[in-house]
Each structure stands twice: as C-alpha cells, then as structure tokens.
Amino acid sequence: MKSTYVVCENCGQVNKALIDSEKTPVCGSCKGNLAITEAIVKGSDSSLSKLIEKSPLPVVVDVWAAWCGPCRAFAPTFEAASKNFADRVVFVKLNSEENQKLPSNWGIRGIPTLLVFKNGKEIDRISGALPQPQFCEWLKNAIEKI
Ligand SMILES: [Zn+2]
C-alpha cells in the first residue's frame, strides 16, 4: 500500500501514514486521528511548517478557500494527481480562511495557489485552476528541479 507523510495535530509527531480509503490513519505516538483523507493531508498553520521541513518527500500545497469557485473547480484535479503521485509527493490542502498565517508569510495574493517545498525550502509556485495535464506537467518539472 502507498503512503504519505502527515504531522499529528495533537502531539506534533511526524507520521508516515498509509493511503487508505477504508479507515482514517492514527498517530503512532498519541493514537489520535491524523488529518488525512485518502492521499490528501489537511494542513494547518500550526503543523504545516513542520511537515514542510521534516517530510522526506517534496510537499505540494494547494492554498484554497470554500468561497473560491476556481478553487472548487481545481479540487478534483488535485485529488486525481494525489493518487498519481502517491509515494513521490505529499499532497496538502490549506484552507486560507481557517489558516491565514502561512498564506500571508508566503505572500499569497490570489487563490488557488500551488506551492512545492523540499526540506523547508520553496521550489516553485503557480497560481490558477490549472487543467489536469498542465498541473501534472508543472509538478513533475518542479520535483525534477530538486
Ligand atoms: Zn499524535
């Protein structure tokens, strides 16, 4: 089974979690539920910086909001890509209404914005609801730069 990385919101432990549609993975340290649905991690201001620094895989972040039509239109593309790139890239969605600190630190002006990080460093970013082939192409190029 394929896996991804997620930081526990409860205790801050970095977990390698199986991508499983049947059950929610739990934290190896505190046994709390991990904020992950299939291959997509739900990011937050409190845990995402740690994930970006500690993840052995590159991390792609989708900064979005529920009121944003293009963000909602892009969601199925991000979800499909999260399955295609499983075991190679960690996929995170960051709700910019619930989490305003990181988007502001990153200087995000419009959403959706996609950012790729490795070892805590931003590798690339792009804005707009890209069609599936363009998004996959952009992501592939971004992780090849690493
Ligand atoms: Zn935990």
Backbone and ligand atoms as CSV (ligand in chain L), in Angstrom:
chain,resi,resn,atom,element,x,y,z
A,1,MET,N,N,0.842,-1.209,0.000
A,1,MET,CA,C,0.000,0.000,0.000
A,1,MET,C,C,0.875,1.256,0.000
A,2,LYS,N,N,0.415,2.272,-0.704
A,2,LYS,CA,C,1.192,3.508,-0.791
A,2,LYS,C,C,1.037,4.329,0.489
A,3,SER,N,N,1.982,5.251,0.692
A,3,SER,CA,C,1.933,6.020,1.940
A,3,SER,C,C,2.315,7.474,1.693
A,4,THR,N,N,2.039,8.298,2.696
A,4,THR,CA,C,2.390,9.702,2.637
A,4,THR,C,C,2.834,10.151,4.028
A,5,TYR,N,N,3.118,11.424,4.189
A,5,TYR,CA,C,3.577,11.929,5.483
A,5,TYR,C,C,2.624,12.987,6.011
A,6,VAL,N,N,2.425,12.984,7.319
A,6,VAL,CA,C,1.497,13.922,7.943
A,6,VAL,C,C,1.988,14.189,9.366
A,7,VAL,N,N,1.816,15.441,9.804
A,7,VAL,CA,C,2.151,15.800,11.185
A,7,VAL,C,C,0.875,15.734,12.018
A,8,CYS,N,N,0.949,15.067,13.165
A,8,CYS,CA,C,-0.207,14.937,14.052
A,8,CYS,C,C,-0.564,16.307,14.650
A,9,GLU,N,N,-1.836,16.700,14.509
A,9,GLU,CA,C,-2.285,17.998,15.046
A,9,GLU,C,C,-2.281,17.983,16.574
A,10,ASN,N,N,-2.359,16.787,17.132
A,10,ASN,CA,C,-2.484,16.644,18.574
A,10,ASN,C,C,-1.137,16.716,19.296
A,11,CYS,N,N,-0.135,15.939,18.799
A,11,CYS,CA,C,1.140,15.861,19.530
A,11,CYS,C,C,2.344,16.333,18.717
A,12,GLY,N,N,2.142,16.651,17.420
A,12,GLY,CA,C,3.245,17.174,16.613
A,12,GLY,C,C,4.185,16.125,16.049
A,13,GLN,N,N,3.854,14.850,16.236
A,13,GLN,CA,C,4.692,13.761,15.710
A,13,GLN,C,C,4.574,13.698,14.180
A,14,VAL,N,N,5.731,13.525,13.480
A,14,VAL,CA,C,5.692,13.300,12.041
A,14,VAL,C,C,5.378,11.821,11.819
A,15,ASN,N,N,4.314,11.537,11.089
A,15,ASN,CA,C,3.890,10.158,10.846
A,15,ASN,C,C,4.014,9.812,9.376
A,16,LYS,N,N,4.463,8.576,9.095
A,16,LYS,CA,C,4.312,8.011,7.760
A,16,LYS,C,C,2.983,7.274,7.786
A,17,ALA,N,N,2.027,7.716,6.959
A,17,ALA,CA,C,0.670,7.161,7.036
A,17,ALA,C,C,0.312,6.446,5.743
A,18,LEU,N,N,-0.344,5.313,5.882
A,18,LEU,CA,C,-0.809,4.592,4.703
A,18,LEU,C,C,-1.946,5.369,4.045
A,19,ILE,N,N,-1.963,5.345,2.710
A,19,ILE,CA,C,-3.065,5.951,1.967
A,19,ILE,C,C,-4.155,4.891,1.866
A,20,ASP,N,N,-5.205,5.098,2.647
A,20,ASP,CA,C,-6.225,4.067,2.817
A,20,ASP,C,C,-7.598,4.730,2.793
A,21,SER,N,N,-8.434,4.318,1.850
A,21,SER,CA,C,-9.762,4.932,1.759
A,21,SER,C,C,-10.727,4.316,2.766
A,22,GLU,N,N,-10.334,3.209,3.389
A,22,GLU,CA,C,-11.238,2.491,4.296
A,22,GLU,C,C,-11.264,3.123,5.686
A,23,LYS,N,N,-10.077,3.401,6.205
A,23,LYS,CA,C,-10.061,3.934,7.566
A,23,LYS,C,C,-9.078,5.098,7.720
A,24,THR,N,N,-9.365,5.963,8.689
A,24,THR,CA,C,-8.505,7.110,8.976
A,24,THR,C,C,-7.268,6.623,9.722
A,25,PRO,N,N,-6.065,6.932,9.213
A,25,PRO,CA,C,-4.857,6.509,9.930
A,25,PRO,C,C,-4.736,7.231,11.277
A,26,VAL,N,N,-4.109,6.563,12.237
A,26,VAL,CA,C,-3.914,7.178,13.556
A,26,VAL,C,C,-2.432,7.435,13.805
A,27,CYS,N,N,-2.164,8.388,14.689
A,27,CYS,CA,C,-0.809,8.787,15.050
A,27,CYS,C,C,-0.101,7.650,15.786
A,28,GLY,N,N,1.155,7.352,15.375
A,28,GLY,CA,C,1.922,6.294,16.010
A,28,GLY,C,C,2.276,6.636,17.449
A,29,SER,N,N,2.246,7.897,17.795
A,29,SER,CA,C,2.645,8.317,19.126
A,29,SER,C,C,1.448,8.446,20.073
A,30,CYS,N,N,0.422,9.239,19.713
A,30,CYS,CA,C,-0.684,9.502,20.644
A,30,CYS,C,C,-1.975,8.776,20.265
A,31,LYS,N,N,-1.969,8.080,19.115
A,31,LYS,CA,C,-3.123,7.303,18.630
A,31,LYS,C,C,-4.317,8.175,18.215
A,32,GLY,N,N,-4.109,9.488,18.166
A,32,GLY,CA,C,-5.171,10.378,17.683
A,32,GLY,C,C,-5.329,10.234,16.170
A,33,ASN,N,N,-6.499,10.598,15.640
A,33,ASN,CA,C,-6.724,10.545,14.203
A,33,ASN,C,C,-5.839,11.566,13.493
A,34,LEU,N,N,-5.274,11.160,12.358
A,34,LEU,CA,C,-4.457,12.066,11.572
A,34,LEU,C,C,-5.345,12.797,10.570
A,35,ALA,N,N,-5.023,14.059,10.304
A,35,ALA,CA,C,-5.851,14.892,9.421
A,35,ALA,C,C,-5.529,14.583,7.966
A,36,ILE,N,N,-6.035,13.425,7.516
A,36,ILE,CA,C,-5.731,12.989,6.157
A,36,ILE,C,C,-6.931,12.236,5.591
A,37,THR,N,N,-7.275,12.555,4.352
A,37,THR,CA,C,-8.351,11.846,3.658
A,37,THR,C,C,-7.761,11.253,2.393
A,38,GLU,N,N,-7.763,9.921,2.322
A,38,GLU,CA,C,-7.077,9.194,1.249
A,38,GLU,C,C,-5.652,9.737,1.141
A,39,ALA,N,N,-5.295,10.370,-0.018
A,39,ALA,CA,C,-3.896,10.800,-0.161
A,39,ALA,C,C,-3.709,12.273,0.137
A,40,ILE,N,N,-4.722,12.956,0.686
A,40,ILE,CA,C,-4.613,14.408,0.887
A,40,ILE,C,C,-4.611,14.772,2.371
A,41,VAL,N,N,-3.527,15.473,2.757
A,41,VAL,CA,C,-3.371,15.933,4.134
A,41,VAL,C,C,-4.087,17.277,4.276
A,42,LYS,N,N,-4.811,17.446,5.395
A,42,LYS,CA,C,-5.417,18.739,5.697
A,42,LYS,C,C,-4.403,19.549,6.497
A,43,GLY,N,N,-3.821,20.567,5.862
A,43,GLY,CA,C,-2.771,21.351,6.501
A,43,GLY,C,C,-3.334,22.380,7.464
A,44,SER,N,N,-2.475,22.887,8.355
A,44,SER,CA,C,-2.885,23.968,9.256
A,44,SER,C,C,-1.681,24.843,9.554
A,45,ASP,N,N,-1.964,26.070,9.999
A,45,ASP,CA,C,-0.890,26.994,10.385
A,45,ASP,C,C,0.026,26.379,11.432
A,46,SER,N,N,-0.534,25.535,12.317
A,46,SER,CA,C,0.271,25.030,13.428
A,46,SER,C,C,1.147,23.845,13.035
A,47,SER,N,N,0.762,23.067,12.021
A,47,SER,CA,C,1.518,21.841,11.736
A,47,SER,C,C,2.233,21.838,10.387
A,48,LEU,N,N,1.831,22.723,9.477
A,48,LEU,CA,C,2.336,22.574,8.104
A,48,LEU,C,C,3.811,22.943,7.955
A,49,SER,N,N,4.293,23.932,8.707
A,49,SER,CA,C,5.717,24.292,8.593
A,49,SER,C,C,6.591,23.104,8.963
A,50,LYS,N,N,6.186,22.375,10.009
A,50,LYS,CA,C,6.959,21.207,10.451
A,50,LYS,C,C,6.945,20.123,9.370
A,51,LEU,N,N,5.764,19.903,8.764
A,51,LEU,CA,C,5.671,18.880,7.707
A,51,LEU,C,C,6.597,19.258,6.547
A,52,ILE,N,N,6.573,20.538,6.155
A,52,ILE,CA,C,7.389,21.013,5.035
A,52,ILE,C,C,8.878,20.836,5.334
A,53,GLU,N,N,9.274,21.001,6.603
A,53,GLU,CA,C,10.683,20.846,6.974
A,53,GLU,C,C,11.105,19.396,7.103
A,54,LYS,N,N,10.212,18.562,7.647
A,54,LYS,CA,C,10.622,17.199,8.012
A,54,LYS,C,C,10.265,16.136,6.978
A,55,SER,N,N,9.343,16.419,6.066
A,55,SER,CA,C,8.922,15.379,5.119
A,55,SER,C,C,10.092,14.947,4.247
A,56,PRO,N,N,10.333,13.616,4.141
A,56,PRO,CA,C,11.386,13.129,3.252
A,56,PRO,C,C,11.012,13.319,1.778
A,57,LEU,N,N,9.723,13.486,1.503
A,57,LEU,CA,C,9.257,13.701,0.129
A,57,LEU,C,C,8.958,15.186,-0.071
A,58,PRO,N,N,9.015,15.664,-1.343
A,58,PRO,CA,C,8.554,17.029,-1.598
A,58,PRO,C,C,7.090,17.166,-1.204
A,59,VAL,N,N,6.700,18.382,-0.846
A,59,VAL,CA,C,5.325,18.655,-0.409
A,59,VAL,C,C,4.710,19.659,-1.369
A,60,VAL,N,N,3.531,19.353,-1.919
A,60,VAL,CA,C,2.803,20.327,-2.736
A,60,VAL,C,C,1.587,20.790,-1.942
A,61,VAL,N,N,1.426,22.112,-1.851
A,61,VAL,CA,C,0.349,22.699,-1.055
A,61,VAL,C,C,-0.621,23.425,-1.979
A,62,ASP,N,N,-1.903,23.124,-1.821
A,62,ASP,CA,C,-2.977,23.823,-2.527
A,62,ASP,C,C,-3.612,24.798,-1.534
A,63,VAL,N,N,-3.359,26.103,-1.732
A,63,VAL,CA,C,-3.962,27.125,-0.870
A,63,VAL,C,C,-5.308,27.498,-1.490
A,64,TRP,N,N,-6.374,27.280,-0.725
A,64,TRP,CA,C,-7.720,27.393,-1.298
A,64,TRP,C,C,-8.670,28.013,-0.264
A,65,ALA,N,N,-9.907,28.243,-0.704
A,65,ALA,CA,C,-10.978,28.655,0.215
A,65,ALA,C,C,-12.304,28.174,-0.360
A,66,ALA,N,N,-13.259,27.940,0.533
A,66,ALA,CA,C,-14.546,27.385,0.111
A,66,ALA,C,C,-15.320,28.351,-0.785
A,67,TRP,N,N,-15.146,29.679,-0.574
A,67,TRP,CA,C,-15.892,30.664,-1.369
A,67,TRP,C,C,-15.338,30.833,-2.777
A,68,CYS,N,N,-14.178,30.241,-3.046
A,68,CYS,CA,C,-13.462,30.485,-4.309
A,68,CYS,C,C,-13.866,29.442,-5.348
A,69,GLY,N,N,-14.595,29.879,-6.377
A,69,GLY,CA,C,-15.081,28.969,-7.427
A,69,GLY,C,C,-13.964,28.227,-8.137
A,70,PRO,N,N,-12.916,28.937,-8.615
A,70,PRO,CA,C,-11.807,28.237,-9.276
A,70,PRO,C,C,-11.142,27.209,-8.355
A,71,CYS,N,N,-11.095,27.489,-7.045
A,71,CYS,CA,C,-10.517,26.518,-6.096
A,71,CYS,C,C,-11.343,25.237,-6.083
A,72,ARG,N,N,-12.666,25.413,-6.055
A,72,ARG,CA,C,-13.541,24.226,-6.039
A,72,ARG,C,C,-13.421,23.469,-7.359
A,73,ALA,N,N,-13.289,24.217,-8.462
A,73,ALA,CA,C,-13.151,23.579,-9.776
A,73,ALA,C,C,-11.845,22.789,-9.865
A,74,PHE,N,N,-10.807,23.270,-9.155
A,74,PHE,CA,C,-9.494,22.626,-9.216
A,74,PHE,C,C,-9.405,21.391,-8.318
A,75,ALA,N,N,-10.294,21.294,-7.338
A,75,ALA,CA,C,-10.198,20.225,-6.328
A,75,ALA,C,C,-10.105,18.813,-6.925
A,76,PRO,N,N,-10.938,18.447,-7.921
A,76,PRO,CA,C,-10.832,17.081,-8.464
A,76,PRO,C,C,-9.490,16.821,-9.149
A,77,THR,N,N,-8.905,17.865,-9.761
A,77,THR,CA,C,-7.592,17.731,-10.400
A,77,THR,C,C,-6.529,17.409,-9.355
A,78,PHE,N,N,-6.559,18.146,-8.239
A,78,PHE,CA,C,-5.590,17.940,-7.162
A,78,PHE,C,C,-5.747,16.538,-6.584
A,79,GLU,N,N,-7.002,16.122,-6.423
A,79,GLU,CA,C,-7.275,14.802,-5.854
A,79,GLU,C,C,-6.768,13.688,-6.774
A,80,ALA,N,N,-7.030,13.818,-8.079
A,80,ALA,CA,C,-6.567,12.798,-9.033
A,80,ALA,C,C,-5.039,12.746,-9.037
A,81,ALA,N,N,-4.399,13.920,-9.016
A,81,ALA,CA,C,-2.932,13.967,-9.024
A,81,ALA,C,C,-2.362,13.342,-7.759
A,82,SER,N,N,-3.071,13.511,-6.623
A,82,SER,CA,C,-2.565,12.959,-5.362
A,82,SER,C,C,-2.458,11.444,-5.440
A,83,LYS,N,N,-3.296,10.821,-6.268
A,83,LYS,CA,C,-3.210,9.367,-6.446
A,83,LYS,C,C,-2.079,9.020,-7.410
A,84,ASN,N,N,-1.964,9.794,-8.496
A,84,ASN,CA,C,-0.899,9.539,-9.488
A,84,ASN,C,C,0.496,9.703,-8.897
A,85,PHE,N,N,0.666,10.678,-8.001
A,85,PHE,CA,C,1.990,10.990,-7.457
A,85,PHE,C,C,2.200,10.392,-6.062
A,86,ALA,N,N,1.320,9.482,-5.648
A,86,ALA,CA,C,1.460,8.863,-4.320
A,86,ALA,C,C,2.825,8.191,-4.216
A,87,ASP,N,N,3.437,8.254,-3.040
A,87,ASP,CA,C,4.776,7.718,-2.747
A,87,ASP,C,C,5.888,8.628,-3.266
A,88,ARG,N,N,5.540,9.666,-4.036
A,88,ARG,CA,C,6.575,10.560,-4.576
A,88,ARG,C,C,6.449,11.982,-4.037
A,89,VAL,N,N,5.188,12.408,-3.790
A,89,VAL,CA,C,4.918,13.779,-3.345
A,89,VAL,C,C,3.840,13.721,-2.262
A,90,VAL,N,N,3.996,14.564,-1.239
A,90,VAL,CA,C,2.968,14.705,-0.203
A,90,VAL,C,C,2.012,15.823,-0.628
A,91,PHE,N,N,0.716,15.530,-0.670
A,91,PHE,CA,C,-0.305,16.487,-1.106
A,91,PHE,C,C,-1.025,17.084,0.095
A,92,VAL,N,N,-1.037,18.420,0.154
A,92,VAL,CA,C,-1.654,19.112,1.286
A,92,VAL,C,C,-2.616,20.170,0.774
A,93,LYS,N,N,-3.804,20.236,1.390
A,93,LYS,CA,C,-4.711,21.353,1.130
A,93,LYS,C,C,-4.712,22.256,2.354
A,94,LEU,N,N,-4.516,23.562,2.122
A,94,LEU,CA,C,-4.515,24.526,3.219
A,94,LEU,C,C,-5.664,25.504,3.004
A,95,ASN,N,N,-6.647,25.457,3.891
A,95,ASN,CA,C,-7.792,26.368,3.821
A,95,ASN,C,C,-7.356,27.749,4.313
A,96,SER,N,N,-7.340,28.718,3.391
A,96,SER,CA,C,-6.771,30.033,3.723
A,96,SER,C,C,-7.716,30.903,4.551
A,97,GLU,N,N,-8.961,30.459,4.746
A,97,GLU,CA,C,-9.845,31.183,5.670
A,97,GLU,C,C,-9.562,30.756,7.109
A,98,GLU,N,N,-9.345,29.436,7.287
A,98,GLU,CA,C,-9.072,28.909,8.628
A,98,GLU,C,C,-7.615,29.120,9.022
A,99,ASN,N,N,-6.752,29.270,8.019
A,99,ASN,CA,C,-5.312,29.404,8.277
A,99,ASN,C,C,-4.791,30.590,7.478
A,100,GLN,N,N,-4.551,31.720,8.155
A,100,GLN,CA,C,-4.164,32.931,7.426
A,100,GLN,C,C,-2.690,33.265,7.573
A,101,LYS,N,N,-2.036,32.627,8.564
A,101,LYS,CA,C,-0.647,32.986,8.860
A,101,LYS,C,C,0.298,32.551,7.735
A,102,LEU,N,N,0.258,31.261,7.368
A,102,LEU,CA,C,1.193,30.762,6.354
A,102,LEU,C,C,0.952,31.423,5.001
A,103,PRO,N,N,-0.318,31.498,4.518
A,103,PRO,CA,C,-0.525,32.174,3.223
A,103,PRO,C,C,0.015,33.604,3.241
A,104,SER,N,N,-0.124,34.296,4.378
A,104,SER,CA,C,0.387,35.659,4.468
A,104,SER,C,C,1.918,35.661,4.471
A,105,ASN,N,N,2.539,34.712,5.214
A,105,ASN,CA,C,4.013,34.595,5.202
A,105,ASN,C,C,4.543,34.321,3.798
A,106,TRP,N,N,3.784,33.544,3.052
A,106,TRP,CA,C,4.222,33.158,1.693
A,106,TRP,C,C,3.899,34.244,0.669
A,107,GLY,N,N,3.200,35.308,1.083
A,107,GLY,CA,C,2.848,36.382,0.156
A,107,GLY,C,C,1.840,35.958,-0.904
A,108,ILE,N,N,0.915,35.096,-0.527
A,108,ILE,CA,C,-0.110,34.628,-1.469
A,108,ILE,C,C,-1.088,35.771,-1.749
A,109,ARG,N,N,-1.312,36.069,-3.034
A,109,ARG,CA,C,-2.229,37.147,-3.401
A,109,ARG,C,C,-3.534,36.614,-3.951
A,110,GLY,N,N,-3.481,35.588,-4.751
A,110,GLY,CA,C,-4.706,35.024,-5.342
A,110,GLY,C,C,-4.759,33.541,-5.081
A,111,ILE,N,N,-5.957,32.982,-5.108
A,111,ILE,CA,C,-6.095,31.534,-4.948
A,111,ILE,C,C,-6.944,30.979,-6.087
A,112,PRO,N,N,-6.782,29.696,-6.437
A,112,PRO,CA,C,-5.831,28.779,-5.805
A,112,PRO,C,C,-4.383,29.102,-6.189
A,113,THR,N,N,-3.471,28.902,-5.220
A,113,THR,CA,C,-2.034,28.932,-5.497
A,113,THR,C,C,-1.448,27.597,-5.061
A,114,LEU,N,N,-0.604,27.039,-5.921
A,114,LEU,CA,C,0.064,25.771,-5.639
A,114,LEU,C,C,1.527,26.052,-5.380
A,115,LEU,N,N,2.058,25.483,-4.302
A,115,LEU,CA,C,3.473,25.670,-3.964
A,115,LEU,C,C,4.115,24.310,-3.723
A,116,VAL,N,N,5.371,24.175,-4.166
A,116,VAL,CA,C,6.129,22.947,-3.902
A,116,VAL,C,C,7.302,23.283,-2.988
A,117,PHE,N,N,7.473,22.470,-1.943
A,117,PHE,CA,C,8.556,22.654,-0.976
A,117,PHE,C,C,9.379,21.379,-0.870
A,118,LYS,N,N,10.684,21.547,-0.579
A,118,LYS,CA,C,11.522,20.400,-0.206
A,118,LYS,C,C,12.480,20.869,0.873
A,119,ASN,N,N,12.611,20.083,1.941
A,119,ASN,CA,C,13.478,20.416,3.084
A,119,ASN,C,C,13.230,21.837,3.580
A,120,GLY,N,N,11.967,22.240,3.628
A,120,GLY,CA,C,11.618,23.544,4.171
A,120,GLY,C,C,11.747,24.700,3.187
A,121,LYS,N,N,12.253,24.422,1.994
A,121,LYS,CA,C,12.508,25.487,1.014
A,121,LYS,C,C,11.486,25.446,-0.112
A,122,GLU,N,N,10.982,26.648,-0.507
A,122,GLU,CA,C,10.060,26.694,-1.643
A,122,GLU,C,C,10.826,26.450,-2.937
A,123,ILE,N,N,10.327,25.516,-3.758
A,123,ILE,CA,C,10.977,25.159,-5.019
A,123,ILE,C,C,10.299,25.886,-6.180
A,124,ASP,N,N,8.969,25.959,-6.119
A,124,ASP,CA,C,8.221,26.563,-7.226
A,124,ASP,C,C,6.814,26.891,-6.746
A,125,ARG,N,N,6.149,27.807,-7.455
A,125,ARG,CA,C,4.739,28.078,-7.180
A,125,ARG,C,C,4.050,28.515,-8.469
A,126,ILE,N,N,2.734,28.310,-8.508
A,126,ILE,CA,C,1.942,28.703,-9.669
A,126,ILE,C,C,0.536,29.011,-9.166
A,127,SER,N,N,-0.139,29.952,-9.829
A,127,SER,CA,C,-1.491,30.311,-9.415
A,127,SER,C,C,-2.492,29.974,-10.509
A,128,GLY,N,N,-3.717,29.699,-10.086
A,128,GLY,CA,C,-4.808,29.444,-11.029
A,128,GLY,C,C,-5.216,27.995,-11.054
A,129,ALA,N,N,-6.468,27.763,-11.483
A,129,ALA,CA,C,-7.023,26.406,-11.553
A,129,ALA,C,C,-6.539,25.745,-12.842
A,130,LEU,N,N,-5.345,25.143,-12.786
A,130,LEU,CA,C,-4.763,24.535,-13.974
A,130,LEU,C,C,-5.531,23.293,-14.385
A,131,PRO,N,N,-5.649,23.046,-15.702
A,131,PRO,CA,C,-6.181,21.759,-16.143
A,131,PRO,C,C,-5.226,20.628,-15.731
A,132,GLN,N,N,-5.770,19.434,-15.604
A,132,GLN,CA,C,-5.019,18.273,-15.113
A,132,GLN,C,C,-3.651,18.064,-15.793
A,133,PRO,N,N,-3.590,18.043,-17.150
A,133,PRO,CA,C,-2.270,17.769,-17.766
A,133,PRO,C,C,-1.236,18.838,-17.432
A,134,GLN,N,N,-1.667,20.116,-17.414
A,134,GLN,CA,C,-0.732,21.208,-17.108
A,134,GLN,C,C,-0.265,21.134,-15.662
A,135,PHE,N,N,-1.182,20.814,-14.760
A,135,PHE,CA,C,-0.800,20.713,-13.352
A,135,PHE,C,C,0.215,19.589,-13.155
A,136,CYS,N,N,-0.037,18.432,-13.761
A,136,CYS,CA,C,0.880,17.291,-13.600
A,136,CYS,C,C,2.246,17.616,-14.204
A,137,GLU,N,N,2.250,18.292,-15.347
A,137,GLU,CA,C,3.485,18.690,-16.017
A,137,GLU,C,C,4.277,19.655,-15.121
A,138,TRP,N,N,3.572,20.643,-14.563
A,138,TRP,CA,C,4.217,21.628,-13.691
A,138,TRP,C,C,4.825,20.944,-12.462
A,139,LEU,N,N,4.046,20.012,-11.874
A,139,LEU,CA,C,4.501,19.329,-10.664
A,139,LEU,C,C,5.721,18.460,-10.968
A,140,LYS,N,N,5.669,17.743,-12.104
A,140,LYS,CA,C,6.786,16.884,-12.494
A,140,LYS,C,C,8.054,17.716,-12.668
A,141,ASN,N,N,7.939,18.854,-13.369
A,141,ASN,CA,C,9.089,19.737,-13.573
A,141,ASN,C,C,9.613,20.273,-12.240
A,142,ALA,N,N,8.686,20.633,-11.346
A,142,ALA,CA,C,9.093,21.190,-10.056
A,142,ALA,C,C,9.887,20.165,-9.251
A,143,ILE,N,N,9.428,18.911,-9.217
A,143,ILE,CA,C,10.149,17.926,-8.392
A,143,ILE,C,C,11.438,17.469,-9.061
A,144,GLU,N,N,11.538,17.651,-10.388
A,144,GLU,CA,C,12.795,17.320,-11.072
A,144,GLU,C,C,13.877,18.347,-10.774
A,145,LYS,N,N,13.480,19.572,-10.400
A,145,LYS,CA,C,14.449,20.620,-10.059
A,145,LYS,C,C,15.161,20.318,-8.743
A,146,ILE,N,N,14.592,19.427,-7.940
A,146,ILE,CA,C,15.103,19.206,-6.585
A,146,ILE,C,C,16.370,18.368,-6.614
L,1,ZN,ZN,ZN,-0.110,12.319,17.840
